[in-house]
Amino acid sequence: MQSLISKQFLKFLIVGGSAFLVDLGIFYTGLNFTDHNLYLVRSYAFFFAVLVTFYGNRWFTFKNRFHLSSKVQIPKAFTSALLSLIPNFTVFTMIVALFPSPIFHYIAFVLGVVAGTISNYILSDKYIFNSEC
């Protein structure tokens, strides 16, 4: 049983790593090539990362589970992501406020993502991809 959990969590991290690259790419592009506000750019990047995470977990991490329709699961995914966004944005905002230098924006970004990972995994496993919910 332990190896099954570890394998599933590893798959979750692979999907999350892919979503992280999408998130970071959009964040970087938005900061460096648009005039958008820092927090608006972060919100755009987050939105697309949620979609990558949802479909990656649906087709890879939790592929052996019964799936409700995407119309049911996508709202659950965004609800879960918003709940996981609380620790993510809290860490991000605190670091940006404490260290306003632009280099710290990237450090804040990474540490915020790390802060949201565990709650996102638990919610994915127990809520989004659990047909009983």
Backbone torsions as a table, in degrees:
resi	resn	phi	psi	omega
1	MET	NA	-40.4	-178.7
2	GLN	-61.2	-41.3	-179.1
3	SER	-67.4	-32.8	176.4
4	LEU	-63.2	-44.2	178.6
5	ILE	-63.8	-43.8	-179.9
6	SER	-63.9	-41.5	178.9
7	LYS	-64.4	-42.7	178.6
8	GLN	-64.0	-43.5	179.7
9	PHE	-65.8	-37.0	176.8
10	LEU	-62.5	-43.1	176.5
11	LYS	-61.5	-41.4	178.4
12	PHE	-60.1	-41.7	179.5
13	LEU	-67.7	-35.5	176.9
14	ILE	-63.5	-47.7	177.3
15	VAL	-61.8	-45.1	178.9
16	GLY	-61.4	-37.6	177.0
17	GLY	-63.2	-39.8	176.9
18	SER	-64.6	-44.6	178.4
19	ALA	-64.5	-36.5	177.5
20	PHE	-60.0	-42.7	179.3
21	LEU	-64.2	-39.9	176.1
22	VAL	-64.3	-47.3	179.7
23	ASP	-56.7	-51.4	-178.2
24	LEU	-65.2	-40.1	179.3
25	GLY	-62.0	-44.4	178.7
26	ILE	-68.7	-40.8	178.2
27	PHE	-60.4	-48.9	-179.5
28	TYR	-61.1	-47.9	-179.5
29	THR	-60.9	-45.2	179.8
30	GLY	-62.9	-39.9	179.8
31	LEU	-70.6	-36.9	-171.3
32	ASN	-98.0	-16.8	-174.3
33	PHE	-128.3	8.0	175.2
34	THR	-133.8	169.8	176.9
35	ASP	-100.7	15.0	-177.4
36	HIS	-70.6	152.0	176.0
37	ASN	-60.6	145.2	179.8
38	LEU	-50.2	-46.1	-176.1
39	TYR	-75.1	-30.5	174.8
40	LEU	-67.8	-43.3	177.0
41	VAL	-60.4	-43.2	179.8
42	ARG	-62.9	-38.2	179.5
43	SER	-66.7	-42.8	176.5
44	TYR	-59.3	-47.9	-178.3
45	ALA	-60.8	-41.5	179.8
46	PHE	-62.3	-43.5	-179.4
47	PHE	-56.4	-49.6	-178.9
48	PHE	-69.5	-33.0	176.9
49	ALA	-65.1	-36.4	177.6
50	VAL	-62.5	-42.7	179.3
51	LEU	-64.0	-42.9	177.9
52	VAL	-62.6	-44.0	179.7
53	THR	-62.8	-45.3	-178.7
54	PHE	-59.5	-54.5	-176.3
55	TYR	-68.4	-36.3	176.6
56	GLY	-63.1	-44.3	178.5
57	ASN	-69.4	-36.3	179.0
58	ARG	-64.0	-44.5	-173.7
59	TRP	-92.7	-13.5	-174.8
60	PHE	-125.6	-63.8	-174.0
61	THR	-65.0	-48.6	-175.8
62	PHE	-113.1	32.2	-174.2
63	LYS	-65.1	-24.9	-177.8
64	ASN	-85.6	-0.7	179.1
65	ARG	-92.2	154.1	172.1
66	PHE	-65.1	134.0	-179.5
67	HIS	-113.6	132.2	167.4
68	LEU	-69.3	170.9	179.1
69	SER	-63.7	154.5	177.1
70	SER	-58.9	-32.4	179.4
71	LYS	-61.6	-29.2	177.6
72	VAL	-86.1	-42.0	-173.6
73	GLN	-78.1	-32.3	-179.3
74	ILE	-62.3	-45.2	175.1
75	PRO	-59.7	-36.3	176.6
76	LYS	-64.7	-38.2	179.6
77	ALA	-64.8	-43.1	179.5
78	PHE	-69.7	-35.8	175.8
79	THR	-62.5	-46.6	179.1
80	SER	-63.8	-42.1	179.4
81	ALA	-63.1	-39.0	178.3
82	LEU	-66.2	-36.8	175.4
83	LEU	-66.4	-41.0	177.6
84	SER	-72.3	-19.2	177.6
85	LEU	-69.4	-24.0	-179.0
86	ILE	-58.7	-55.9	177.1
87	PRO	-67.2	-33.4	-179.8
88	ASN	-61.4	-56.4	-177.8
89	PHE	-70.8	-29.4	177.6
90	THR	-62.2	-48.6	178.7
91	VAL	-64.1	-46.6	179.7
92	PHE	-55.8	-50.6	-176.8
93	THR	-65.3	-41.4	-179.7
94	MET	-63.1	-43.8	-178.4
95	ILE	-68.3	-41.8	177.7
96	VAL	-62.0	-39.6	179.7
97	ALA	-68.3	-39.6	-178.4
98	LEU	-76.5	-32.7	-176.1
99	PHE	-131.0	85.2	-172.5
100	PRO	-72.2	-7.2	178.8
101	SER	-60.9	137.3	-177.3
102	PRO	-55.1	-31.0	179.0
103	ILE	-62.1	-31.2	179.7
104	PHE	-74.0	-16.3	175.6
105	HIS	-60.8	-38.7	179.9
106	TYR	-74.3	-39.1	176.1
107	ILE	-63.4	-43.0	177.7
108	ALA	-61.9	-40.7	178.4
109	PHE	-58.8	-51.0	-177.7
110	VAL	-64.2	-46.9	-178.7
111	LEU	-66.8	-32.8	175.0
112	GLY	-64.5	-43.0	178.1
113	VAL	-61.9	-43.7	178.7
114	VAL	-60.0	-41.6	-178.6
115	ALA	-62.6	-32.1	-178.7
116	GLY	-88.7	-8.5	-172.1
117	THR	-65.1	-46.1	-175.5
118	ILE	-66.6	-46.0	178.9
119	SER	-64.3	-35.4	178.7
120	ASN	-64.8	-40.7	178.0
121	TYR	-63.9	-48.5	-178.7
122	ILE	-61.0	-45.0	179.7
123	LEU	-66.7	-36.6	176.6
124	SER	-64.0	-46.9	-177.6
125	ASP	-67.9	-44.0	-172.0
126	LYS	-96.1	-18.5	-173.6
127	TYR	-122.4	-55.7	-174.4
128	ILE	-69.8	-49.4	-174.1
129	PHE	-105.2	31.7	176.4
130	ASN	-116.6	111.6	-174.0
131	SER	-68.4	-11.4	179.6
132	GLU	-80.7	-13.1	-178.2
133	CYS	-98.5	NA	NA
